[in-house]
């Protein structure tokens, strides 16, 4: 059974940083694209960033470029999201996800974790 467990969320002041982690288990994930989504209050869940199986190809949405960086751990079954210079607009539940066919488009992701809450205070 595939399981994605996110951690690292919390309350941070504007201008601060957080590093989200996602640990995948249940099968070998070293050949799968992984990513992060978020859902802010009253909004739909949206793609934030993705990384291919090698860790060498990444994609970030425009609103987080220069602030967020996605990466994979050496064992490839862990994915991180480094979030810097946070502002209240980044408050959301952040979800880890897997793209089983390897694509980096939002529609390619089909399995999500339970999410971790990120709250940025002003």
N, C-alpha and C positions, 0 to 999 in steps of 0.2 A: 504494500500500500504506500503510495507516494505521500510524503508529508513535507510541508514547507513551514518552518517556524521562524517568524521574524522577532527581532529584539532590537533594543537600542533607542526606542522612542522615549518620549518624555516631555517635560516642560522646560523650555529654554527661553531666555530673554532675546529680544531682537538683537541681531548682530552676532549671536552665538552660533555654535556648531553642534551637530550631532552626527554620529555614524551609525547607520542602520546595518544590521546583519541579517542574513537569511541562511538558515541551514536546511539543506534538502536531504531527505533520506527516503529509503524504500526502493531505490534502484540506482544505477550509475548515471550521474548527471553530467559527466565530463564532456559528453557530446551534444549537449542541449544548450540552446540559447536561453538565458534567464533575464528577468527584468524586474522593474519596480513600477507600480501604479500607485495612484493616490485618489482618495475621495474626500473632498472637502464638504463641510455641512451644506446640505441643500443642492449639491452638485453631483453630476454623474462621475463615476470612476474614470480616470484618464491615465494614459500611458505617460510615464515620466522618463524612463531610461531603460536601455537594454544593452546586453553584452553577449557576444557570440561565444561559442564553446571554448575557443582558445583564449578569450580575454583580449584579443587584439583588435576587435572591431566593436565599437560602441556607438550608441545613438542616444542623444539627449534632446528633449524638447527645448524649443528656443527660450522659454521662460526660466529655465534652470541652468542654461549654459553659462559657464564661468562661476557657478555657485556649487553645483552638484557634480559629483563624479562617481560613476558606477565602475566596479571592478570585481574580479573573481579571486577567490583564495587559491592557493597553490594546489589544493586537492580538487578544485573545480566544482565541488558540491556546495560551496559557500559563495554567496554574492553579497557585496557591500554597496552602500550608498552613502558617500561622504557628503554632508550638507553643510555648507558654510554661509556665513553672512545671512542668516535666516531672518525673515520678516514675517509678520502675522499672516500674510497671504499664503504662506506655506503650511499653515495649520491644516491638518488632514489626517486621515488614517492611511498609512502607507502599506501596500501589499506587495509581497514578493510573488513572482509568477514564472511559469515555464512556457517556452515556445517549443512544442514537440516537433514541429517541422523545421525549426531552425530560423524562421524568419524573424526580423526585427520590427515588423509592423504590428501595431496594436492588435489587429485582428488575429494574429498568429498565436497569441498567448491564450492558453486554455485551462490552466490549473493555477489556483491562487491560494495563498496562505490565509491565515485568520486576520492578519494586519497588526500594525503597531501604531499607537496614537502619537502624533507629533503635535505639540501645542506651542506656538511661539507667542509670547506676550510682548506687548509694546512698552 
